[in-house]
Amino acid sequence: MPAVETQSIMRAVAILDCFSADQPELGVREIARQLHLSTSTVGRLLITLRSAGILSQDPTTRRYVMGPKILQWSSIYLSRLDLANEAAPALAELHRLTSETVSVYMLDRGERVCIARIESPERVRVVVRVGERMPLHAGSAGKALLAFMPSEALAQILGKPLERMTPNTIVNRKTLTQELETVRKCGYAISHGERFQDALGLAAPIFNADGKVIAALNVAGPVMRFDDAAVAKYAPKIIRLANQVSQALGYVSSPE
């Protein structure tokens, strides 16, 4: 990125930092004085921020306030924060039960992103990072999300090339579609080394108050410890824990 563009971005961030609970409204000169910049420079940046919806301007006083885009961004952040908080007890219990790496993945723009995790204390373990983004077709958490997505959104994702992450990644659409049907029937997804080779993953979906799948609760470990017998043992437990998180978010399951 050119140095001029970087400087403009940093100055725009500095302008936003001028606003606070004590100073919710600011004029061009006030901001220029705080940042030791010319009023013309600040004015140009304010116009750009206003056109993007990041700031709004009072037509009478000509002073600036935070705009609707800030609310949109904050709602995204808060939704993740709420989900992570509500999922924390279930995450801790799943970790206590399995002693493997457990995580919560949130659906985000056609991918899944890790928003919370507790790593296994074992030396050999599956390692994931908070903030790490992964494709939906590879891994148990991704399949738990895909299986319960609206058909239109699912078709859009399956219409794109499916990247092979490991030799076991399912990249055939027909095979993956059949796998997702199995996930819907049993309520959980399994991955045999589809995202991390020599690892087995188990995941169950989390729904919001509108009944939409928004996240997945996941546990994964090396196959030498976490095998098909572990899946049979922990599948009912991960479904129960994921349901607890869904209910905490306001989800009410439909009667069977």
C-alpha positions as a Markdown table, in Angstrom:
| # | Residue | x | y | z |
|---|---|---|---|---|
| 1 | Met | 0.0 | 0.0 | 0.0 |
| 2 | Pro | 1.4 | 3.4 | -1.0 |
| 3 | Ala | 2.7 | 5.5 | 1.9 |
| 4 | Val | 0.2 | 8.3 | 1.2 |
| 5 | Glu | -2.8 | 5.9 | 1.5 |
| 6 | Thr | -1.4 | 4.5 | 4.7 |
| 7 | Gln | -1.0 | 8.0 | 6.1 |
| 8 | Ser | -4.6 | 8.8 | 5.2 |
| 9 | Ile | -5.9 | 5.7 | 6.9 |
| 10 | Met | -4.0 | 6.4 | 10.0 |
| 11 | Arg | -5.2 | 10.0 | 10.1 |
| 12 | Ala | -8.8 | 8.8 | 9.6 |
| 13 | Val | -8.4 | 6.4 | 12.6 |
| 14 | Ala | -6.9 | 9.3 | 14.6 |
| 15 | Ile | -10.0 | 11.4 | 13.8 |
| 16 | Leu | -12.3 | 8.6 | 15.0 |
| 17 | Asp | -10.2 | 8.4 | 18.2 |
| 18 | Cys | -11.0 | 12.0 | 19.0 |
| 19 | Phe | -14.6 | 11.1 | 19.7 |
| 20 | Ser | -15.5 | 9.9 | 23.1 |
| 21 | Ala | -18.4 | 9.9 | 25.7 |
| 22 | Asp | -17.2 | 13.3 | 26.8 |
| 23 | Gln | -16.8 | 14.6 | 23.3 |
| 24 | Pro | -19.5 | 12.9 | 21.2 |
| 25 | Glu | -19.7 | 15.9 | 18.8 |
| 26 | Leu | -16.7 | 17.7 | 17.3 |
| 27 | Gly | -16.2 | 20.4 | 14.7 |
| 28 | Val | -13.4 | 20.5 | 12.0 |
| 29 | Arg | -11.3 | 23.0 | 14.0 |
| 30 | Glu | -11.5 | 21.1 | 17.2 |
| 31 | Ile | -10.3 | 17.9 | 15.5 |
| 32 | Ala | -7.6 | 19.8 | 13.6 |
| 33 | Arg | -6.4 | 21.3 | 16.9 |
| 34 | Gln | -6.3 | 18.0 | 18.7 |
| 35 | Leu | -4.4 | 16.3 | 15.9 |
| 36 | His | -2.1 | 19.2 | 14.9 |
| 37 | Leu | -3.3 | 19.0 | 11.3 |
| 38 | Ser | -4.6 | 21.7 | 9.0 |
| 39 | Thr | -8.3 | 22.2 | 8.8 |
| 40 | Ser | -8.2 | 21.5 | 5.0 |
| 41 | Thr | -6.7 | 18.1 | 5.6 |
| 42 | Val | -9.1 | 17.2 | 8.4 |
| 43 | Gly | -12.0 | 18.6 | 6.3 |
| 44 | Arg | -11.2 | 16.3 | 3.3 |
| 45 | Leu | -11.0 | 13.3 | 5.6 |
| 46 | Leu | -14.2 | 14.1 | 7.3 |
| 47 | Ile | -16.0 | 14.4 | 4.0 |
| 48 | Thr | -14.8 | 10.9 | 3.1 |
| 49 | Leu | -15.8 | 9.4 | 6.4 |
| 50 | Arg | -19.2 | 11.1 | 6.1 |
| 51 | Ser | -19.8 | 9.7 | 2.6 |
| 52 | Ala | -18.9 | 6.2 | 3.9 |
| 53 | Gly | -21.5 | 6.5 | 6.7 |
| 54 | Ile | -18.8 | 6.3 | 9.3 |
| 55 | Leu | -19.5 | 9.8 | 10.5 |
| 56 | Ser | -22.7 | 12.0 | 10.3 |
| 57 | Gln | -22.9 | 15.8 | 10.2 |
| 58 | Asp | -25.5 | 17.9 | 12.0 |
| 59 | Pro | -26.9 | 20.2 | 9.2 |
| 60 | Thr | -27.4 | 23.1 | 11.7 |
| 61 | Thr | -24.2 | 23.0 | 13.8 |
| 62 | Arg | -22.0 | 21.4 | 11.1 |
| 63 | Arg | -20.5 | 19.3 | 13.9 |
| 64 | Tyr | -19.7 | 15.6 | 13.4 |
| 65 | Val | -20.9 | 12.6 | 15.3 |
| 66 | Met | -20.5 | 8.9 | 14.9 |
| 67 | Gly | -22.5 | 7.5 | 11.9 |
| 68 | Pro | -24.6 | 4.4 | 11.3 |
| 69 | Lys | -21.7 | 2.4 | 9.9 |
| 70 | Ile | -20.2 | 2.5 | 13.4 |
| 71 | Leu | -23.4 | 0.9 | 14.8 |
| 72 | Gln | -23.3 | -1.8 | 12.1 |
| 73 | Trp | -19.7 | -2.6 | 13.0 |
| 74 | Ser | -20.3 | -2.6 | 16.7 |
| 75 | Ser | -23.3 | -4.9 | 16.3 |
| 76 | Ile | -21.0 | -7.4 | 14.5 |
| 77 | Tyr | -18.5 | -7.2 | 17.3 |
| 78 | Leu | -21.1 | -7.5 | 20.0 |
| 79 | Ser | -22.7 | -10.5 | 18.4 |
| 80 | Arg | -19.4 | -12.3 | 18.5 |
| 81 | Leu | -18.8 | -11.2 | 22.1 |
| 82 | Asp | -22.3 | -12.4 | 23.1 |
| 83 | Leu | -21.9 | -15.7 | 21.4 |
| 84 | Ala | -18.5 | -16.3 | 23.0 |
| 85 | Asn | -19.8 | -15.4 | 26.4 |
| 86 | Glu | -22.9 | -17.7 | 26.1 |
| 87 | Ala | -20.8 | -20.5 | 24.8 |
| 88 | Ala | -18.1 | -20.3 | 27.4 |
| 89 | Pro | -19.7 | -22.7 | 30.0 |
| 90 | Ala | -20.4 | -25.3 | 27.3 |
| 91 | Leu | -16.9 | -24.9 | 25.9 |
| 92 | Ala | -15.4 | -25.5 | 29.4 |
| 93 | Glu | -17.5 | -28.5 | 30.0 |
| 94 | Leu | -16.7 | -30.1 | 26.7 |
| 95 | His | -13.0 | -29.5 | 27.4 |
| 96 | Arg | -13.4 | -31.1 | 30.9 |
| 97 | Leu | -15.1 | -34.1 | 29.4 |
| 98 | Thr | -12.7 | -34.7 | 26.5 |
| 99 | Ser | -9.3 | -33.1 | 27.5 |
| 100 | Glu | -9.0 | -32.3 | 23.7 |
| 101 | Thr | -8.9 | -29.0 | 21.9 |
| 102 | Val | -12.4 | -27.4 | 21.9 |
| 103 | Ser | -13.6 | -24.4 | 19.9 |
| 104 | Val | -16.5 | -22.3 | 18.7 |
| 105 | Tyr | -16.7 | -21.4 | 15.1 |
| 106 | Met | -18.9 | -18.6 | 13.9 |
| 107 | Leu | -20.4 | -18.4 | 10.4 |
| 108 | Asp | -19.0 | -15.3 | 8.6 |
| 109 | Arg | -19.1 | -14.4 | 5.0 |
| 110 | Gly | -19.1 | -17.9 | 3.6 |
| 111 | Glu | -16.4 | -19.1 | 5.9 |
| 112 | Arg | -16.0 | -20.1 | 9.6 |
| 113 | Val | -13.9 | -18.1 | 12.0 |
| 114 | Cys | -12.8 | -19.3 | 15.4 |
| 115 | Ile | -14.1 | -17.0 | 18.1 |
| 116 | Ala | -13.2 | -19.0 | 21.2 |
| 117 | Arg | -11.1 | -22.1 | 22.0 |
| 118 | Ile | -9.5 | -24.0 | 24.8 |
| 119 | Glu | -6.5 | -26.1 | 23.8 |
| 120 | Ser | -5.8 | -29.6 | 24.9 |
| 121 | Pro | -3.1 | -30.0 | 27.6 |
| 122 | Glu | -1.6 | -32.9 | 25.8 |
| 123 | Arg | 1.7 | -32.5 | 24.0 |
| 124 | Val | 0.3 | -33.8 | 20.7 |
| 125 | Arg | -2.9 | -31.9 | 20.0 |
| 126 | Val | -4.9 | -30.0 | 17.4 |
| 127 | Val | -4.0 | -26.3 | 17.5 |
| 128 | Val | -6.4 | -23.6 | 16.4 |
| 129 | Arg | -6.1 | -19.8 | 16.8 |
| 130 | Val | -8.9 | -17.4 | 17.7 |
| 131 | Gly | -9.5 | -15.3 | 14.6 |
| 132 | Glu | -8.4 | -18.1 | 12.3 |
| 133 | Arg | -10.6 | -18.4 | 9.2 |
| 134 | Met | -11.3 | -21.8 | 7.6 |
| 135 | Pro | -13.4 | -23.0 | 4.7 |
| 136 | Leu | -16.8 | -24.5 | 5.4 |
| 137 | His | -16.5 | -27.7 | 3.3 |
| 138 | Ala | -13.4 | -29.0 | 5.2 |
| 139 | Gly | -13.8 | -30.1 | 8.8 |
| 140 | Ser | -16.6 | -31.1 | 11.2 |
| 141 | Ala | -17.5 | -27.5 | 12.3 |
| 142 | Gly | -17.8 | -26.4 | 8.7 |
| 143 | Lys | -20.0 | -29.3 | 7.8 |
| 144 | Ala | -22.2 | -28.7 | 10.9 |
| 145 | Leu | -22.7 | -25.2 | 9.6 |
| 146 | Leu | -23.3 | -26.1 | 6.0 |
| 147 | Ala | -25.8 | -28.8 | 6.8 |
| 148 | Phe | -28.2 | -26.3 | 8.4 |
| 149 | Met | -27.7 | -23.3 | 6.1 |
| 150 | Pro | -30.6 | -22.1 | 3.9 |
| 151 | Ser | -30.6 | -24.0 | 0.6 |
| 152 | Glu | -29.7 | -20.9 | -1.5 |
| 153 | Ala | -26.7 | -20.1 | 0.6 |
| 154 | Leu | -25.6 | -23.7 | 0.5 |
| 155 | Ala | -25.9 | -23.8 | -3.3 |
| 156 | Gln | -23.8 | -20.7 | -3.6 |
| 157 | Ile | -21.0 | -22.2 | -1.6 |
| 158 | Leu | -21.1 | -25.6 | -3.3 |
| 159 | Gly | -21.1 | -23.8 | -6.6 |
| 160 | Lys | -17.5 | -22.7 | -6.1 |
| 161 | Pro | -14.4 | -24.8 | -6.4 |
| 162 | Leu | -13.8 | -26.8 | -3.2 |
| 163 | Glu | -10.2 | -26.6 | -2.1 |
| 164 | Arg | -8.5 | -29.8 | -1.0 |
| 165 | Met | -6.9 | -29.2 | 2.4 |
| 166 | Thr | -5.8 | -32.7 | 3.0 |
| 167 | Pro | -6.0 | -36.0 | 1.1 |
| 168 | Asn | -9.3 | -36.7 | 3.0 |
| 169 | Thr | -11.0 | -33.4 | 2.2 |
| 170 | Ile | -14.3 | -34.0 | 0.5 |
| 171 | Val | -14.2 | -32.0 | -2.8 |
| 172 | Asn | -16.8 | -33.9 | -4.7 |
| 173 | Arg | -20.1 | -32.0 | -4.5 |
| 174 | Lys | -22.3 | -35.1 | -4.7 |
| 175 | Thr | -20.4 | -36.8 | -1.9 |
| 176 | Leu | -20.4 | -33.7 | 0.3 |
| 177 | Thr | -24.2 | -33.2 | -0.3 |
| 178 | Gln | -24.8 | -36.8 | 0.9 |
| 179 | Glu | -22.6 | -36.2 | 3.9 |
| 180 | Leu | -24.5 | -33.1 | 4.8 |
| 181 | Glu | -27.8 | -35.0 | 4.7 |
| 182 | Thr | -26.3 | -37.4 | 7.2 |
| 183 | Val | -25.4 | -34.5 | 9.4 |
| 184 | Arg | -28.9 | -33.2 | 9.3 |
| 185 | Lys | -30.3 | -36.6 | 10.4 |
| 186 | Cys | -28.0 | -37.3 | 13.3 |
| 187 | Gly | -27.4 | -33.7 | 14.5 |
| 188 | Tyr | -23.6 | -33.7 | 14.4 |
| 189 | Ala | -20.8 | -33.8 | 12.0 |
| 190 | Ile | -17.6 | -35.8 | 11.9 |
| 191 | Ser | -14.3 | -35.1 | 10.1 |
| 192 | His | -11.7 | -37.8 | 9.5 |
| 193 | Gly | -8.7 | -35.7 | 8.8 |
| 194 | Glu | -10.5 | -33.5 | 6.3 |
| 195 | Arg | -9.0 | -30.2 | 7.7 |
| 196 | Phe | -6.2 | -31.4 | 9.9 |
| 197 | Gln | -4.6 | -34.7 | 8.8 |
| 198 | Asp | -4.4 | -37.5 | 11.4 |
| 199 | Ala | -7.1 | -35.7 | 13.4 |
| 200 | Leu | -10.7 | -36.5 | 14.1 |
| 201 | Gly | -13.2 | -33.7 | 14.7 |
| 202 | Leu | -16.7 | -33.7 | 16.1 |
| 203 | Ala | -19.1 | -30.7 | 15.9 |
| 204 | Ala | -22.7 | -29.7 | 16.5 |
| 205 | Pro | -24.6 | -26.6 | 15.2 |
| 206 | Ile | -25.6 | -23.6 | 17.3 |
| 207 | Phe | -28.8 | -21.7 | 16.4 |
| 208 | Asn | -29.9 | -18.1 | 17.2 |
| 209 | Ala | -33.3 | -16.9 | 18.3 |
| 210 | Asp | -34.5 | -16.8 | 14.7 |
| 211 | Gly | -33.7 | -20.4 | 14.2 |
| 212 | Lys | -30.7 | -19.7 | 11.9 |
| 213 | Val | -27.5 | -21.6 | 12.3 |
| 214 | Ile | -24.8 | -19.2 | 13.3 |
| 215 | Ala | -22.0 | -21.2 | 14.9 |
| 216 | Ala | -20.7 | -24.7 | 15.7 |
| 217 | Leu | -19.3 | -26.2 | 18.8 |
| 218 | Asn | -16.3 | -28.4 | 18.0 |
| 219 | Val | -13.9 | -30.8 | 19.6 |
| 220 | Ala | -10.9 | -32.3 | 17.8 |
| 221 | Gly | -7.9 | -34.5 | 18.6 |
| 222 | Pro | -5.3 | -36.8 | 17.1 |
| 223 | Val | -6.7 | -40.1 | 16.0 |
| 224 | Met | -4.4 | -42.0 | 18.3 |
| 225 | Arg | -6.6 | -40.7 | 21.2 |
| 226 | Phe | -9.7 | -39.3 | 19.7 |
| 227 | Asp | -11.2 | -42.0 | 17.5 |
| 228 | Asp | -14.6 | -43.4 | 16.4 |
| 229 | Ala | -15.2 | -44.8 | 19.8 |
| 230 | Ala | -14.8 | -41.3 | 21.2 |
| 231 | Val | -17.3 | -40.0 | 18.7 |
| 232 | Ala | -19.9 | -42.5 | 19.9 |
| 233 | Lys | -19.2 | -41.5 | 23.4 |
| 234 | Tyr | -19.2 | -37.7 | 23.0 |
| 235 | Ala | -21.7 | -37.1 | 20.2 |
| 236 | Pro | -24.7 | -37.0 | 22.5 |
| 237 | Lys | -22.8 | -34.7 | 24.9 |
| 238 | Ile | -21.8 | -32.2 | 22.2 |
| 239 | Ile | -25.3 | -32.1 | 20.9 |
| 240 | Arg | -26.6 | -31.4 | 24.4 |
| 241 | Leu | -24.0 | -28.6 | 25.0 |
| 242 | Ala | -24.6 | -27.0 | 21.6 |
| 243 | Asn | -28.3 | -27.0 | 22.4 |
| 244 | Gln | -27.6 | -25.3 | 25.7 |
| 245 | Val | -25.8 | -22.5 | 23.9 |
| 246 | Ser | -28.6 | -22.2 | 21.3 |
| 247 | Gln | -31.2 | -21.9 | 24.1 |
| 248 | Ala | -29.1 | -19.3 | 25.9 |
| 249 | Leu | -29.3 | -17.3 | 22.6 |
| 250 | Gly | -33.1 | -17.5 | 22.6 |
| 251 | Tyr | -33.5 | -20.5 | 20.3 |
| 252 | Val | -36.6 | -22.6 | 20.8 |
| 253 | Ser | -36.5 | -26.0 | 19.0 |
| 254 | Ser | -39.6 | -27.0 | 17.1 |
| 255 | Pro | -41.6 | -30.0 | 18.5 |
| 256 | Glu | -40.8 | -33.2 | 16.7 |
